[in-house]
């Protein structure tokens, strides 16, 4: 096949979505490949980015499909947007005032075209050389990189050279206009007028882009890191998973000297020998991490994989994690050099020194009777091998033997918890391993933040007195998509604590947490949606409706604004592009009206809520 484009085996469903039929099993042909090249790779992954830079951008969301009018499209600020997307005159205030909604009215694009045509008409070969640079730093990179559908993040940065090159022609637009105007006015005036006209483009771009690009007084990344660190006891070890919950923590410790006693252990790096070596050294105020594995046992690719109970011994003998590590890190005869040993059993336990865990505060005095004698490490039945990072985690837990607090960040993947979900204690944005078995909150599913128990006293103190909020509670700020996982972690932590306090009968502190939530996640920076609805419902459970009324009204106004927008849309567009959003806001309207109607504590806002929704019926489905 000439110039194949479709071949990303891990994105088959997305490829077929661009082919127009996810149920098809036919092999993509010549037409499918070239359609993908033109529609997605050139049209969506280059043309759209180009228009973002020189025409305008709809919102800060990434956008995945060119048939979705809601997210990631280019936007000009002219009538063309109504034709391409939908009527822009009735959009909700939160959409209209979104800082990432930037429109340049085609001006940079038009001035660039003027400069391009002028360049070719006056100095053809110079223009051709610039044009080659423009193509090679743009379209040629698209051809070379063969980007798959649904990239995990925007890829516009690889095309920066092409965008910079087009800016050369925008500058030449001044000369093009000058040559035109000097036919009708003096040279000096023509120069001033031409420069002033073209300068409108960067001025508009500067004013439009400033509010969603400035990071003045933005401290979200540092404060998010600080919240992780402050969730841990002194000299703790905390396992983290990805970049966003590791590098900010290292910055906070190394640069701002926040909680330098905590040792951050990144699980993505823990499978590498040099990183394990680093853990065995003292860093800042954090003592070295005790480990039993000799360096020779994990050097290079040795023990990248260690098989789990490969002989499937019928008795599956119980062994302590210390015994398992001693066996697994010793080379066994007759095995390959890269996997010279194995885990001899699936029945692994962490023995508990009850006196020690009571003395060092791992378990508080009221929980003395619940302390178990051993904590089981378990793996899925179909798991056949451990990766080196899992072996190293077991070694850290084994060697530190309840002497140092060990935590999992709430962002860790559930499968990396070593089966310890019921032996975790949430204390903020990190859960401590404790020798007390507690089933988690089923509302959170498999999310680590919902596993095990909650130390409500410690977590309440952390959130109310130690956590920081990026100044998002104090200033009008743009919160882009990259912050959302961080925001979600903080939100879920507060949600779980509020639920726990209510179950414990501590409604006053539950109310304080709910008030804190709405203080640090204000509507101006985090437009109210279903997340706000969860917390508003808890005001009822805490008997604090008086504190929740303000937020009920804000959410009701937002719902009415959204529904008014949906009602302005063409029926087919509503169903195909906004159907799920419409259903969600309709459901929220139903919940708000029902809540206000059934609870006498909301009687003084009942009429206002009903007036907001008087033009909207109470259907459960889309309009007929």
N, C-alpha and C positions, 0 to 999 in steps of 0.2 A: 504493500500500500504506500502511496506517495504521501510522505509527511504525516505519519500517524501522531495523534495527539492524545487519544484516550487510552490509558494503560495503567492508571493508578489503582492497583488491585484492592486497596483498602477504602476506596471511595466509589465502589460500583453503584450503590444506590443513588449517590449524588450525580454521578455521570448520567445515569438513566433518567434522573429528574430533568437534567438539561436536554436529554434526548426526547423527552416528552412522555415517557411511559415507564414508570418504575416497576411495572409487572412484567415487562418484556424480558425475554431471555436471549434474544438474538444478539449476535456479535455486532458491535458497531462497525459500520461500513465507511466508505470514503466520504459520503455526504455527512454522516454523523460527526466524523472527525473534523471536517472543515467547518461545519456549523458550530462545533464547540470552540474551535479556534477563533472564529469571527465574532460569535455572540458573547462568549464568556471571556476568553483570554485577551482578545483585543478590545471588544466592546465594553465588557464589565471591569476587567482588571487593568486596562489602560485608559480607554476613553473616558470612563467614569471618573477615574482619578484626575485625569487631565481637566475635565470640566469642574471638578471640585476646586481646583487651583485657580481657574480663570473665569468661571461663571458663578459658582456658589455651591453650597452644600445644604442638604435638607436637614440633617441632624447629625449627632455624633455617633450614631450607631453604625456598625460595620456594614450591614447589608450583605445578603448572600445571593439573592436572585433578582434578575432584571425585570421580572414580572411582579415583584412585590413593590407597591407604590409607597409603603410606609417607612422603609428604612434604607439609609445609605445612598439615596439617589442624589443626583446633582439638581440644583435649584437656582433659578436665575433672578426671581423677584419680579418677573413679567407675566403676561397672560399665557405664555407658553407653558408655564407650570400647571395651569388649569387644564390644558389640553393633554399634557404628558402624564400627569399624576391624578389630580382631583381638584375640585374647587377649593382654593386657598382662603376664601373670604370668611368661612365659618369654622376655621380650625380652633380648637380650645386654647385658652390663654396659656396653659403650660407648654403647648406646642409652639404657639406664637412667640412666647418670651424665652424659648430655649436658647441659651447662649450660643450653642453650636449651630444654630440656624443662621447661615450667612449667605447673603445675596449680593452679587456684584453687578447685576443687570447687563451681563455680557461685555462690559466695558474693557477689562483686561484682554479678553479674547479678541474683541474687535480691533483694538489697537495693535495687538500682536499680528493679526492678519494684515493690517495696513503695512506694518513694518516688513512682514515677509514678502508681500507683493512688491513693495518699493525696493527691497533689497535685490530681488531677482530681476527687476526691471532696470536697475542701475549698475549692479556689479554681479552678474550672473554666476561667475565661478566662485566668488567669495560666498555668495548666498548658498551655492551648492555644498560647499564645505561645511557650512553651519548646519545645513539640512541633513547632511550625513551624520554629524554629531548628534543632532536631534533624534534621528532614527536609531542610531546605534546605542544610545543611552535610554531608549524607550522601547519601541516595537521590537528591536532586535533582542533585547533582554527578555521580553515576553516570549519570543520564539525559542530562545535558548533555554529558559528555565522551565518551560512547559508546566505552568502552575496548575495544580489540581483544584477541583471545586471545593468550596467551604474551607478556606484557609483558617487556621486558628486565630490569626490576627491580620490586620491590614498589611499589605505588602507595597504600599505606595512609596516607601522609603527607597526601594531599589530603583525607582524611576526618577529620583530627584534630579539627576543630570539632565534628563529630557525636559523637565519643567524649567530648570535654570536656563537651558538653551532657548526655550521659547521666550523667556524674559528679555533676551537680547533683542528679539524682534519687537517686543513692546517698546523698548527704548528707541528703536529705529522708527517707531510710529511718530515720534516727535519730528524727526527729519522729514518723514513723508508728509505730515501736515504742514510743516514749515514750507516745503517746496510748493504745496498747493496754495497756501495763504499768501505767499509773497507775490503772487500774481495780482492780488487785489489790495494789498496794503504794503506799507514800508517793511523792510527786513526786520528791524528791531521789534516792531509790533507783532509781526508774523511769528517771530521766535517766541515772544512772550505768550501769545495766544496758544500756539502749538504746545508749548511746555505745560501751560496751565491746564489744557484739556487732557493731556495724557496723564498728568499728575493726579487727576481725579481718580484714576484707577487704583494706584497704591494707597491713596488716602481712604477711599471707600473700603479697601481690603483691610487696612490698618484698623479703622474704626469697627468694622464688622467682626474682625477676628480677635480683637484684644481681649474681650471678656471671656472667651473660652480658651485662650492661650496663656494668659497671665497666671503665674503661680505665686504672686505676691500674697504673703500671709497664709499660703497653703502649707499646712504641715501634716497633711493626711498620712503620707507614707511613714514619716518618723513616728507619729502618734500611734498609728496602727502597730508599728513595731514595738513601741513602748508598752502598749496594752498586752501584747504577747508576753513580754519580759516580766511585767508587773503581775502577771497571772501566776508566776512561779515563786516558790519559797526560796530561801537563801541557798546558794550553791547548787541549785537545781540543774538537771540535765533535761533538755527539751528536744524531742524529735520533731523536726519539721519536714515538709515534703517538697514543695516547689520553690521556684525563684522568688515569688512575691511574698512568701512568708519566711524567707531566709535572709536575702541580701539587705532588706531594710533593717532587720534585727542586727546584723553585723555592723551596718552603718551607725545605728543608734548606740551600740556598744563602743565601737572604735573611735567615732568622731565626737559623739555627744556624751559619752561615758555613762550611759544609762544601763543600770543593772549589769555591770561587768562581771558579776559573780556567777551569772547564769551561763551555762555552756549550751550553745545551739548546735545540734547535730542534724545535718541535712541528710535525709535518707536517699536522695538522688545521688549523693556523692559517697555514701557510706560503702558502696561496692568497689571503691577504688583504694588501692593499697596506701598511696601517699596520704590520703585523707584520714585513714584509720591511724596512720603514724602520728599525724598532727593531734589527734584526740588524746594521745598519750603524753602530751606536754601541757604544762601549765600555761594558760592564756589569760592575761589581765589578772583579775581577782578570782578567776575560776581555777580550782585545782585540776590537776591532770585527771583523766578518766581511767579508772582501773579497768584493765582488760587482761584476760588470761591467754588469749591466742598469741603464740610467738609470731614475730614478723614473717618468718619463713613459711608459716602456714597459709598466709594470704597474699604472698608476694606475686605480682604479675597476674596471670590468669588462673593461678592456683586457687581452688575452691570457689571459682565464680559460680559454680553449681555444686551443691551438696545434696545427694539424694536422700529422701526421707523414708526411712524404714523399708528399703528396697526388698528385703527378704520377707516382709509381711509376717513377722513372727506371730504365731497364733496367740501366745500369751500376752504379747504387746506389753512387756514388763514396764512397770512404773519406774521412772528414773528422774532424779532431780536435774534441774537445768545445769548445775555444776558438773554432774556426772556425764551428762550428754556432751557438754562442751569439751571436757577432758578427752572423751572418746573421739569426737568429731574432728578435733584439731590435731590428732595424732595419725600419722600415715599408717594405713592398713595394707598388709601384703596383697599383691595380686591385683591392685586397682590402678587405673591410668593416672599419670602424674598430675593432670589438671583436676581430677576429682579423686584424691587419694584416700578418702574416707567417706563416711556416710552417717546419717542420724539413725541410731539403732532402734529407736522406738518412736511411736506417735504419742505415747503416754508420758508427757513431760510436765513436771510441776516445779514451781518456785517455792521452796520451804520458807516458812515465816517464823522469825524470831519474835515472839509476842512481846517479850520485855523490851526489845530494842525499838519496835515500831510504836510502843506506848511512850517510851522515854524521849524519842526524837520528834514526836509530834506527827508521825505519819497517820496515826489514828488518835482521835480525841477520846477523852475519858468516858463520855457517855456511850461510845461505840465499843467499849472493851469486850462486851459479851458477844459481839458480832464478828470478831476477828477470827479468820479461818487459819488452820494450821498449814495449809499449802494452797497456792494459786495455780490453777492449770494453764498451761500454754497449749493452745489447740490450733489445728489447721483444718481446712476443708478436706473432706474424705477423698476427693479426687486430686488433692495436691500431692505431687510426686517428688518435688525437689525444693530446696531453699536456695535463694540467691544470696550472694555474699553479704549484702546489706542486712538481710534477715538473720544470718548467722552472727554478724557483728552486733546486732541489736540484742540477741539472746545473750551474747557474751557480756555486753554492758550491764544488762539486768542481772545476770548471774554474778559478775565480779563485784558490783556495787552492793548487792545483797542487802537492800533496805537502808543502807547507810546514807545515801544521798537521795533526795526527791527526784523521781523520774516522771516526766510528763510526755504526753503526745499533744502536739498542737491540734486544734479542732479542725484544721484543714488537711490533716493526714487522710490518706485513702483508707477506707474500712478494712481492706485486706491486709494492710500493714500493721494492724493492731495486735497481731500474734494471738488472736482469740481472747484477748483480755478485756473485751467490751464490758462485761459485767463487773469488772474489778477496776473501773475508772471512776474518778471523782472530779467533776467539773469545778474549776475554781476561777474561771474567767474565760480566756481564749485558749486555755490549755487544761488537759485532764490528767490528773495524777494517778499513777498506779497505786492502789491501796489493797490491803488484804481483807476487804469486806465485799461480799457479793451483793450486788443490787441490780435488778433489772432496770433498763433504761426507760425513757419516755417514748412510747410507741408512736407518738405524733411526729417524731423526727425520723422515723424509719431507721436506715442503716447509718445515717449521718453520725460521725464521731461525737458531735456536740450533744447528741441525745442519748449517748450510752452511759450506763452506770448511774451513779448518784450525783448529787449537787451538795457542795459545802456552802450552804446559803449564807452563813455569816461571813466567811472569807470572801466569797464572790461578791456579796453586797458591798463590802468595804472596798474591794478592788474597783468595782464599777463606779461607785459613788464618790470615791476619794482619790483614786490613783489613775484611772483611765483618762486619756486625753482624746479630743475629738476633732483634730485637724483644723480647728477654727471654723468648722462648718456650722457650729452652733452660734457663731458670733458674726460672721460676715456673709454677704451674698457671694456665692461661689459657684463655679461650674464643676460638677462632679461627673467626669467622663466614665465610659464603660469600664475602663481598667480598674477603677476603684470598687466596682460592684461586688466582687468576691469578698473584699475586705469589709465593705459595708454590711454585707449579708452575715458575715461571721459575728460582728458586733450585735447586729439585730437579733440573730438567733440566740446568742448568749443571753441577752436581756429578756427575750421571750421565755426562754426556759427558766430563768431565775424567777421571773414574775409568776409563772405557773407553779413553780415549786413553793414559793412563799405563800401563795394562796392555798395550796394543799396543806401546808403546815399551819394554816390559820393566822399567819402573820400578814394581815391585809394592809396594815399601815405601811410596812416596808414594800409590799407589792405595789401599792399606789405610788410610792416614791420612785420606784424603778420605772413605772409606766410614765410618770411625769418626766423623769430623766430622759426616757426614750424620745418623747416628743420634743424635748428641749434640744437634744443633740442631733435629731434628724428632722429639722423643721421643714414645713411644706415648701418654703421658698427655695430650698436646695434639694429636697427629696420629695417631689410631688406625691401627695397621698395616693395610695392605691390599696390593693388587697393586704399589703404589709401593715398599713395603718389600721385596716379593719380588724386584723387579728388582735392588735393591742387594744383597740377600743372595746372589743368584746370582753377583754380581761378587766376593764374598769368596772363592768357589771359584776363580775365574779368577786372583785375586791370591794364591792359596795361603795365605789367612788365615782358614781355617775356625774357628780357635780364637777369633778376634774375633767371628765371626758366630754362634756357637752361641746366645748369649743372645737374639739377635734372631730366630733360627729358632724358639726356644721361645715367645717372645712372640707371634709370628705364628701358630704352631700352636695356642696357647691361644685366640687370637682366632677362628681358623677353627673350632675345635671349639665355641666358644660360639655362633657364628653358625649353624652347622649344627644344633645342638640346637634353636635357635629355629625354624629352617625346618621341622624335623621335627615341631614342635608345631602347625604350621598346617594348616588344612583343605587338602586336595589341590587343590581348584579355586582357592582363594585363592593358594596357593603358585605355581601355574602362571600365573595371570593377573597377579598383582601383584609377586611376588618371583622369578619364573622366572630372569631374567638374573642377579640377585644370587646365587641358589642355585647356578646353573651356575658362576659365577665362584669362589665359595668352594669348591665341589666340586673345581674344577680346581686351586685352590691347595692343597687337601688332597692331591690326587694328586701334585702337584709336590713338596710338602714330604716326603711319605712316600718318594717315589722318590729324592729327593736324599739323604735321611738313610740310606736303605737302601743306596744305591750308593756312598756316599763313606765310607771307613773312618775318616776324621777326625771323623765325627759318631757314631761307634759308642757313645760314652758317653751320648748323649741319645736313641739309637734307641728304647729301651724306653719312655721317657717319651712320646715322640711317638706310638708305636703305641698306648699306653694312652689317650691323648687321643682317638684316632680309632677306638678299638675298636668303638664302637657305630655307626660309619658305614661302609657298604660302599664299594666303589670304582667306582661307576657313572659313565658319562660323560654320562648324561642324567637327566632328572627321574624321580621315582619312577613306577613303572607303577601 
